[in-house]
Amino acid sequence: MILRLAFGSLMARALTVGMTVLAIALSVALFLGVEKVRTGAKASFADTISGTDLIVGARSGPVQLLLYSVFRIGNATNNVTWESYQDIANRPEVDWIVPISLGDSHRQFRVMGTTQAFFEHYKYRGGRSLEIGNGHGLDDLYDAVIGAEVAATLDYAVGDPIVVSHGLASFTHHDDQPFRVAGIIDRTGTPVDRTVIVSLEAIEAIHVDWQSGAQIPGQSTPVEQIRQMDLSPSAVTAALVGVKSRLQIFGLQRWINTYPEEPLLAVLPGVALQELWQIVGVAETALIGVSAMVVVTALLGMMAMIFSSLNERRREMAIWRAMGARPSTILGLLVLEAALMAALGALLGLALLYAGLALAQPVVDSAFGLWLPIAPPTGRELATLAGVIVAAALVSLFPALRAYRLSLSDGMMVRI
């Protein structure tokens, strides 16, 4: 009977109740949406590089090595000699190895020298491979494959010329050896989108007339002659390594870290990514806090709505008292109404969230490379919905206690 009365009371105030339910629904959808984005961003961050067992570079710190080798942020403390790279490649534990050479740029985008093996072995988002949507790979010495963001920002198409600059913020350009856009990689949501990829031989070719970081005055080797040269690199910046068996990872890592010829460092990408997330993941706490405040604001709005309706419901409460309802029954009725509004708002918010995910998922994935999985509600999400309902019931106690006191006086007036 009390449940029937609560529903009837809510239906009698359909407009104000509907607006309150909508406010709660939007706040719940925002809160859960932020949680989805947070977990999706964390998963995408962790899946920036997958399937790679070790990252090898000059000895520095694990996060620094990860930053410049994977995220193209910062610079290496030193290079890895080609002899050391070949020693690692010849180890019996190594299944594949991909060299990476950094140092040059193109209009604020990093230029990376590598081999065809990079397109074969670099994986992201749980094993997805790079796909060249337009054009082809590195078939010629002066071919360049660019990421989706490079193409979109600079409005490049297949066949357009590219001139590489020496260093990251340099006014010196390798304009005597221009490259050509050979292919454009589909958007991945990884640093590959912001990278210009060329071959290792191309990196050596554009530095033929350079020495100690500067161009040799008056020297300019013809391109035809450069093509005939031995362009094997003397050093690389880092290397991505895959092993034949996961049981061999730590043994190979120990061997590299104690390599006698030069100081090297081998890190596990997953461990380094977790360390990096602890640094950059502080913003997720702020996002959760802001969205939680939105939910609190909606609940406070519901409390204000109940308070404002108490004077209008004096006659209603007096009639209930005259019909034998106790003040505690009226208190429970108001708390039940608040819980029902919160429950309706929470369920509507959950429905809005999944409807929004279904519509936004392909757009967000293609535009930002952020994958937002549509999965059944997790235990944490269900706990959030239950928490909203409980919080609404607790918040409604304040106006309900006020109604309790009013019902005492109104009941006396009716009996008189």
URRACOR-V102292 format. One record per backbone hydrogen bond with DSSP energy under -1.0 kcal/mol. NH is the residue of the N-H (numbers start at 1). CO is the residue of the C=O. Records with the same first field share a line. If there is no record, write none. Layout:
NH=CO + CO
This chain:
5=1
6=2
7=3
8=4
9=5
10=6
11=7
12=8
14=11
17=13
18=14
19=15
20=16
21=17
22=18
23=19
24=20
25=21
26=22
27=23
28=24
29=25
30=26
31=27
32=28
33=29
34=30
35=31
36=32
37=33
38=34
39=35
40=36
41=37
42=38
43=39
44=40
45=41
46=42
47=43
48=45
50=123
53=241
54=241
55=267
56=239
57=265
59=263
65=61
66=62
67=63
68=64
69=65
70=66
71=66
73=67
80=236
82=234
85=81
86=82
87=83
88=84
89=85
90=86
91=88
94=91
95=242
96=242
98=240
100=238
101=113
105=165
106=109
109=106
111=104
112=196
113=101
114=198
118=115
121=117
122=118
124=128
125=47
128=124
133=131 + 184
134=184
136=182
139=137
143=140
144=180
145=197
146=183
147=195
150=193
151=147
152=148
153=149
154=150
156=151
159=181
160=157
162=179
165=105
166=172
174=164
175=173
177=174
179=162
180=142
181=160
182=144
183=144
184=134
185=146
186=131
193=190
194=191
195=192
196=110
197=145
198=112
200=114
203=199
204=200
205=201
206=202
208=205
210=207
211=214
214=211
216=209
219=216
226=222
227=223
229=226
236=80
237=100
238=100
239=56
240=98
241=54
242=96
244=93
248=245
249=246
252=248
253=249
254=250
255=251
256=252
257=253
258=254
259=256
265=57
267=55
272=268
273=269
274=270
275=271
276=272
277=273
278=274
280=276
281=277
286=282
287=283
288=284
289=285
290=286
291=287
292=288
293=289
294=290
295=291
296=292
297=293
298=294
299=295
300=296
301=297
302=298
303=299
304=300
305=301
306=302
307=303
308=304
309=305
310=307
313=309
314=311
317=313
318=314
319=315
320=316
321=317
322=318
323=319
324=321
325=320
330=326
331=327
332=328
333=329
334=330
335=331
336=332
337=333
338=334
339=335
340=336
341=337
342=338
343=339
344=340
345=341
346=342
347=343
348=344
349=345
350=346
351=347
352=348
353=349
354=350
355=351
356=352
357=353
358=354
359=355
360=356
361=357
364=360
365=361
366=362
367=363
368=364
369=365
370=364
382=378
383=379
384=380
385=381
386=382
387=383
388=384
389=385
390=386
391=387
392=388
393=389
394=390
395=391
396=392
397=394
398=395
400=396
401=397
402=398
403=399
404=400
405=401
406=402
407=403
408=404
409=405
410=406
411=407
412=408
413=409
414=410
415=411
416=412
